[in-house]
């Protein structure tokens, strides 16, 4: 499909899965190497402080320019035109067994739209697992709410204040200022993500979704990054965003990747 068709299908609410290819394999391998180097062979056995330190160091490594280049190559491999594209840094996510019992990690499990966090409605999320994911360690979407509002507290989110307090991916033992969430149970079906390492998922930032508790006994590691079409942003194109009342946008991490 063309870049325009791909964007429109995502703006219409489709979840687009892509099989493992040469580019996604390189990205997966690089991410897995970082995890092994910083967490060792048994991440789930690390003491909490040691785990937080390893996560901070690993996230810094994954946020380096060479990972952005691998991410750009991944988008190119599925046919996206990089010329009008703006992309942020690659992030490493880690959902460990029992994380739901850590007070500071509560926002990880909030059902939310990424647009409630200062992200534009034309933003697309790219997600790539480093381990097998299924109903016991994954996350789910609530397709009904792509077009229908859900009660939430996104009005409390102020982009400038959020960035000043560490922004996305900060690692600590205190809860950040405001992480918006749905304030009522989502309606309709739940669609759980089931994927193999190195496969790629694209979805609109406006989708209501929620991370599941990890019941596998092993840490769920994944990589993700975000991008949008600069021309679509200027034109005001994007997905429906029926209940977003957040204040401001966070676009400082986005750079052109057309080279």
C-alpha positions as a LaTeX table, in Angstrom:
\begin{tabular}{lrrr}
\hline
Residue & $x$ (\AA) & $y$ (\AA) & $z$ (\AA) \\
\hline
Unk1 & 0.00 & 0.00 & 0.00 \\
Unk2 & 1.07 & 3.61 & $-0.48$ \\
Unk3 & 2.13 & 5.81 & 2.43 \\
Unk4 & $-1.11$ & 7.78 & 2.13 \\
Unk5 & $-3.23$ & 4.64 & 2.23 \\
Unk6 & $-1.31$ & 3.33 & 5.22 \\
Unk7 & $-1.79$ & 6.58 & 7.14 \\
Unk8 & $-5.50$ & 6.72 & 6.31 \\
Unk9 & $-6.10$ & 3.16 & 7.45 \\
Unk10 & $-4.40$ & 3.98 & 10.76 \\
Unk11 & $-6.43$ & 7.21 & 11.11 \\
Unk12 & $-9.53$ & 5.07 & 10.55 \\
Unk13 & $-8.60$ & 2.89 & 13.52 \\
Unk14 & $-6.97$ & $-0.16$ & 11.96 \\
Unk15 & $-4.21$ & $-2.00$ & 13.81 \\
Unk16 & $-1.58$ & $-2.86$ & 11.20 \\
Unk17 & 0.67 & $-5.87$ & 11.83 \\
Unk18 & 3.80 & $-6.53$ & 9.76 \\
Unk19 & 5.78 & $-9.78$ & 9.70 \\
Unk20 & 9.40 & $-9.94$ & 10.71 \\
Unk21 & 11.77 & $-8.76$ & 7.97 \\
Unk22 & 15.45 & $-7.90$ & 7.65 \\
Unk23 & 15.05 & $-4.39$ & 9.08 \\
Unk24 & 12.87 & $-5.40$ & 12.04 \\
Unk25 & 15.27 & $-8.27$ & 12.76 \\
Unk26 & 18.17 & $-5.82$ & 13.04 \\
Unk27 & 16.18 & $-3.59$ & 15.38 \\
Unk28 & 15.12 & $-6.55$ & 17.51 \\
Unk29 & 18.66 & $-7.90$ & 17.69 \\
Unk30 & 20.07 & $-4.54$ & 18.74 \\
Unk31 & 17.41 & $-4.17$ & 21.44 \\
Unk32 & 17.94 & $-7.70$ & 22.73 \\
Unk33 & 21.69 & $-7.11$ & 22.93 \\
Unk34 & 21.11 & $-4.01$ & 25.07 \\
Unk35 & 18.82 & $-5.98$ & 27.39 \\
Unk36 & 21.35 & $-8.79$ & 27.76 \\
Unk37 & 24.24 & $-6.39$ & 28.37 \\
Unk38 & 22.45 & $-4.43$ & 31.09 \\
Unk39 & 20.11 & $-6.97$ & 32.72 \\
Unk40 & 22.02 & $-10.22$ & 32.34 \\
Unk41 & 20.44 & $-13.61$ & 31.76 \\
Unk42 & 17.75 & $-13.38$ & 34.47 \\
Unk43 & 16.28 & $-9.83$ & 34.65 \\
Unk44 & 13.32 & $-11.06$ & 36.70 \\
Unk45 & 15.69 & $-12.03$ & 39.54 \\
Unk46 & 17.33 & $-8.62$ & 39.94 \\
Unk47 & 16.71 & $-6.59$ & 43.08 \\
Unk48 & 14.42 & $-3.57$ & 42.47 \\
Unk49 & 17.20 & $-0.96$ & 42.76 \\
Unk50 & 19.50 & $-2.93$ & 40.46 \\
Unk51 & 16.66 & $-3.36$ & 37.98 \\
Unk52 & 15.90 & 0.41 & 37.96 \\
Unk53 & 19.57 & 1.21 & 37.40 \\
Unk54 & 19.80 & $-1.28$ & 34.53 \\
Unk55 & 16.62 & 0.12 & 32.98 \\
Unk56 & 17.90 & 3.69 & 33.15 \\
Unk57 & 21.18 & 2.71 & 31.48 \\
Unk58 & 19.50 & 0.55 & 28.87 \\
Unk59 & 17.02 & 3.28 & 27.96 \\
Unk60 & 19.84 & 5.75 & 27.48 \\
Unk61 & 21.53 & 3.34 & 25.07 \\
Unk62 & 18.33 & 2.66 & 23.11 \\
Unk63 & 17.73 & 6.40 & 22.85 \\
Unk64 & 20.96 & 6.88 & 20.86 \\
Unk65 & 21.02 & 7.97 & 17.19 \\
Unk66 & 21.90 & 4.54 & 15.82 \\
Unk67 & 18.62 & 3.17 & 17.15 \\
Unk68 & 16.74 & 6.00 & 15.42 \\
Unk69 & 18.45 & 4.94 & 12.20 \\
Unk70 & 17.34 & 1.34 & 12.75 \\
Unk71 & 13.79 & 2.54 & 13.42 \\
Unk72 & 13.81 & 4.67 & 10.26 \\
Unk73 & 15.02 & 1.67 & 8.26 \\
Unk74 & 12.15 & $-0.35$ & 9.72 \\
Unk75 & 9.60 & 2.20 & 8.50 \\
Unk76 & 11.27 & 2.31 & 5.10 \\
Unk77 & 11.08 & $-1.50$ & 4.91 \\
Unk78 & 7.26 & $-1.43$ & 5.08 \\
Unk79 & 7.02 & 1.15 & 2.30 \\
Unk80 & 6.70 & 4.42 & 4.19 \\
Unk81 & 8.05 & 7.57 & 2.56 \\
Unk82 & 10.44 & 9.12 & 5.08 \\
Unk83 & 10.58 & 12.54 & 3.40 \\
Unk84 & 7.68 & 14.19 & 5.30 \\
Unk85 & 8.13 & 12.10 & 8.44 \\
Unk86 & 9.06 & 13.28 & 11.94 \\
Unk87 & 10.15 & 10.62 & 14.43 \\
Unk88 & 11.09 & 10.65 & 18.10 \\
Unk89 & 13.63 & 8.50 & 19.94 \\
Unk90 & 13.31 & 4.75 & 20.41 \\
Unk91 & 12.23 & 3.69 & 23.89 \\
Unk92 & 12.73 & 0.46 & 25.79 \\
Unk93 & 9.78 & $-0.77$ & 27.85 \\
Unk94 & 9.97 & $-3.35$ & 30.62 \\
Unk95 & 6.90 & $-4.84$ & 32.31 \\
Unk96 & 8.01 & $-7.19$ & 35.05 \\
Unk97 & 5.89 & $-9.69$ & 37.00 \\
Unk98 & 4.35 & $-7.99$ & 40.03 \\
Unk99 & 4.93 & $-4.48$ & 38.68 \\
Unk100 & 1.27 & $-3.73$ & 39.35 \\
Unk101 & 2.08 & $-3.86$ & 43.08 \\
Unk102 & 4.61 & $-1.01$ & 42.84 \\
Unk103 & 2.90 & 2.29 & 43.63 \\
Unk104 & 5.11 & 4.40 & 41.38 \\
Unk105 & 4.33 & 2.09 & 38.44 \\
Unk106 & 0.56 & 2.51 & 38.65 \\
Unk107 & 0.39 & 4.73 & 35.51 \\
Unk108 & 1.82 & 1.86 & 33.42 \\
Unk109 & $-1.51$ & 0.08 & 33.78 \\
Unk110 & $-3.87$ & 3.01 & 33.19 \\
Unk111 & $-6.17$ & 2.72 & 30.20 \\
Unk112 & $-5.42$ & 5.81 & 28.12 \\
Unk113 & $-4.97$ & 7.42 & 24.74 \\
Unk114 & $-1.49$ & 8.70 & 23.95 \\
Unk115 & $-3.12$ & 11.91 & 22.71 \\
Unk116 & $-3.96$ & 12.69 & 26.34 \\
Unk117 & $-0.18$ & 13.03 & 26.90 \\
Unk118 & 0.52 & 15.98 & 24.63 \\
Unk119 & 0.73 & 13.95 & 21.42 \\
Unk120 & $-0.91$ & 15.01 & 18.12 \\
Unk121 & $-3.87$ & 13.08 & 16.68 \\
Unk122 & $-1.81$ & 12.31 & 13.55 \\
Unk123 & 0.83 & 10.50 & 15.61 \\
Unk124 & 1.42 & 6.82 & 14.86 \\
Unk125 & 2.93 & 4.43 & 17.39 \\
Unk126 & 5.29 & 1.66 & 16.30 \\
Unk127 & 5.66 & $-1.25$ & 18.73 \\
Unk128 & 8.08 & $-4.19$ & 18.46 \\
Unk129 & 8.33 & $-6.95$ & 21.10 \\
Unk130 & 11.67 & $-8.45$ & 22.10 \\
Unk131 & 9.94 & $-11.48$ & 23.64 \\
Unk132 & 6.79 & $-13.42$ & 22.71 \\
Unk133 & 3.63 & $-11.56$ & 23.80 \\
Unk134 & 0.16 & $-12.99$ & 24.36 \\
Unk135 & $-2.83$ & $-12.56$ & 26.66 \\
Unk136 & $-0.72$ & $-13.13$ & 29.81 \\
Unk137 & 1.89 & $-10.40$ & 29.24 \\
Unk138 & 0.60 & $-8.06$ & 26.56 \\
Unk139 & $-1.71$ & $-5.07$ & 26.21 \\
Unk140 & $-5.15$ & $-4.57$ & 24.77 \\
Unk141 & $-7.14$ & $-2.10$ & 22.71 \\
Unk142 & $-10.74$ & $-0.98$ & 23.14 \\
Unk143 & $-11.88$ & $-0.40$ & 19.52 \\
Unk144 & $-15.34$ & 0.90 & 20.50 \\
Unk145 & $-13.75$ & 4.00 & 21.99 \\
Unk146 & $-11.77$ & 4.93 & 18.90 \\
Unk147 & $-14.82$ & 6.96 & 17.86 \\
Unk148 & $-16.62$ & 7.14 & 21.21 \\
Unk149 & $-15.56$ & 9.14 & 24.27 \\
Unk150 & $-14.72$ & 7.74 & 27.66 \\
Unk151 & $-14.73$ & 9.71 & 30.91 \\
Unk152 & $-11.15$ & 10.73 & 31.73 \\
Unk153 & $-8.96$ & 13.29 & 33.51 \\
Unk154 & $-6.87$ & 14.45 & 30.53 \\
Unk155 & $-7.69$ & 18.08 & 31.43 \\
Unk156 & $-5.08$ & 17.77 & 34.22 \\
Unk157 & $-2.22$ & 17.18 & 31.79 \\
Unk158 & 0.03 & 20.16 & 31.00 \\
Unk159 & 2.79 & 19.35 & 28.51 \\
Unk160 & 5.31 & 21.91 & 29.77 \\
Unk161 & 5.02 & 20.79 & 33.40 \\
Unk162 & 5.23 & 17.11 & 32.43 \\
Unk163 & 8.45 & 17.64 & 30.48 \\
Unk164 & 10.00 & 19.61 & 33.33 \\
Unk165 & 9.43 & 16.66 & 35.68 \\
Unk166 & 11.19 & 14.07 & 33.53 \\
Unk167 & 8.73 & 13.26 & 30.78 \\
Unk168 & 8.13 & 9.85 & 29.30 \\
Unk169 & 10.24 & 6.92 & 30.36 \\
Unk170 & 11.63 & 8.41 & 33.57 \\
Unk171 & 12.60 & 5.77 & 36.11 \\
Unk172 & 12.11 & 6.42 & 39.80 \\
Unk173 & 10.30 & 5.41 & 42.96 \\
Unk174 & 7.76 & 8.25 & 42.99 \\
Unk175 & 4.68 & 8.79 & 40.83 \\
Unk176 & 5.07 & 11.61 & 38.24 \\
Unk177 & 2.76 & 14.61 & 38.47 \\
Unk178 & $-0.04$ & 13.65 & 36.08 \\
Unk179 & $-0.60$ & 10.57 & 33.95 \\
Unk180 & $-4.13$ & 10.84 & 32.50 \\
Unk181 & $-6.39$ & 7.80 & 32.58 \\
Unk182 & $-9.91$ & 6.64 & 31.82 \\
Unk183 & $-12.20$ & 7.08 & 34.80 \\
Unk184 & $-14.73$ & 4.45 & 33.80 \\
Unk185 & $-14.64$ & 0.91 & 32.48 \\
Unk186 & $-14.21$ & 0.73 & 28.72 \\
Unk187 & $-17.16$ & $-0.55$ & 26.70 \\
Unk188 & $-17.18$ & $-3.11$ & 23.91 \\
Unk189 & $-14.67$ & $-5.80$ & 23.05 \\
Unk190 & $-11.06$ & $-5.95$ & 24.19 \\
Unk191 & $-8.48$ & $-6.82$ & 21.54 \\
Unk192 & $-5.31$ & $-8.29$ & 23.05 \\
Unk193 & $-2.02$ & $-8.07$ & 21.17 \\
Unk194 & $-0.42$ & $-11.42$ & 20.28 \\
Unk195 & 2.97 & $-11.16$ & 18.52 \\
Unk196 & 6.35 & $-12.82$ & 18.09 \\
Unk197 & 9.70 & $-11.07$ & 18.65 \\
Unk198 & 10.67 & $-8.83$ & 15.75 \\
Unk199 & 7.17 & $-8.41$ & 14.36 \\
Unk200 & 5.88 & $-4.85$ & 14.07 \\
Unk201 & 2.60 & $-3.23$ & 15.09 \\
Unk202 & 1.48 & 0.25 & 14.00 \\
Unk203 & $-1.50$ & 1.98 & 15.60 \\
Unk204 & $-2.92$ & 5.44 & 16.04 \\
Unk205 & $-1.98$ & 7.37 & 19.18 \\
Unk206 & $-5.70$ & 8.07 & 19.61 \\
Unk207 & $-6.56$ & 4.43 & 20.35 \\
Unk208 & $-7.69$ & 3.71 & 23.90 \\
Unk209 & $-5.42$ & 0.94 & 25.17 \\
Unk210 & $-4.09$ & $-0.57$ & 28.39 \\
Unk211 & $-1.09$ & $-2.63$ & 29.47 \\
Unk212 & $-1.94$ & $-6.00$ & 31.05 \\
Unk213 & $-0.36$ & $-7.33$ & 34.21 \\
Unk214 & 2.46 & $-9.74$ & 33.43 \\
Unk215 & 1.55 & $-13.26$ & 34.58 \\
Unk216 & 4.40 & $-15.14$ & 32.88 \\
Unk217 & 7.15 & $-14.89$ & 35.50 \\
Unk218 & 9.47 & $-13.26$ & 32.94 \\
Unk219 & 10.03 & $-9.58$ & 32.11 \\
Unk220 & 8.26 & $-8.37$ & 28.97 \\
Unk221 & 10.72 & $-6.21$ & 27.02 \\
Unk222 & 9.68 & $-4.22$ & 23.96 \\
Unk223 & 10.77 & $-1.28$ & 21.84 \\
Unk224 & 8.56 & 1.51 & 20.61 \\
Unk225 & 8.85 & 4.80 & 18.79 \\
Unk226 & 6.46 & 7.41 & 17.45 \\
Unk227 & 6.21 & 9.31 & 14.21 \\
Unk228 & 3.90 & 11.54 & 12.22 \\
Unk229 & 3.63 & 13.16 & 8.81 \\
Unk230 & 4.67 & 16.81 & 9.06 \\
Unk231 & 2.34 & 17.70 & 6.20 \\
Unk232 & $-0.61$ & 15.99 & 7.89 \\
Unk233 & 0.18 & 17.85 & 11.11 \\
Unk234 & 0.09 & 21.18 & 9.27 \\
Unk235 & $-3.15$ & 20.22 & 7.52 \\
Unk236 & $-4.83$ & 19.16 & 10.76 \\
Unk237 & $-5.30$ & 15.57 & 9.53 \\
Unk238 & $-5.38$ & 12.70 & 11.96 \\
Unk239 & $-7.52$ & 10.24 & 13.85 \\
Unk240 & $-10.70$ & 11.05 & 15.77 \\
Unk241 & $-9.85$ & 12.30 & 19.25 \\
Unk242 & $-13.29$ & 12.48 & 20.90 \\
Unk243 & $-12.43$ & 13.29 & 24.51 \\
Unk244 & $-8.93$ & 14.80 & 24.67 \\
Unk245 & $-8.67$ & 17.90 & 26.88 \\
Unk246 & $-4.92$ & 17.89 & 27.55 \\
Unk247 & $-3.02$ & 21.17 & 27.34 \\
Unk248 & $-0.09$ & 21.60 & 24.94 \\
Unk249 & 1.95 & 19.28 & 22.74 \\
Unk250 & 5.33 & 17.60 & 23.32 \\
Unk251 & 7.19 & 17.67 & 20.01 \\
Unk252 & 10.75 & 18.48 & 21.10 \\
Unk253 & 12.04 & 14.90 & 20.59 \\
Unk254 & 10.82 & 14.66 & 16.98 \\
Unk255 & 13.35 & 14.97 & 14.18 \\
Unk256 & 13.30 & 14.51 & 10.43 \\
Unk257 & 14.53 & 11.11 & 9.28 \\
Unk258 & 14.45 & 11.63 & 5.51 \\
Unk259 & 18.17 & 10.93 & 4.99 \\
\hline
\end{tabular}
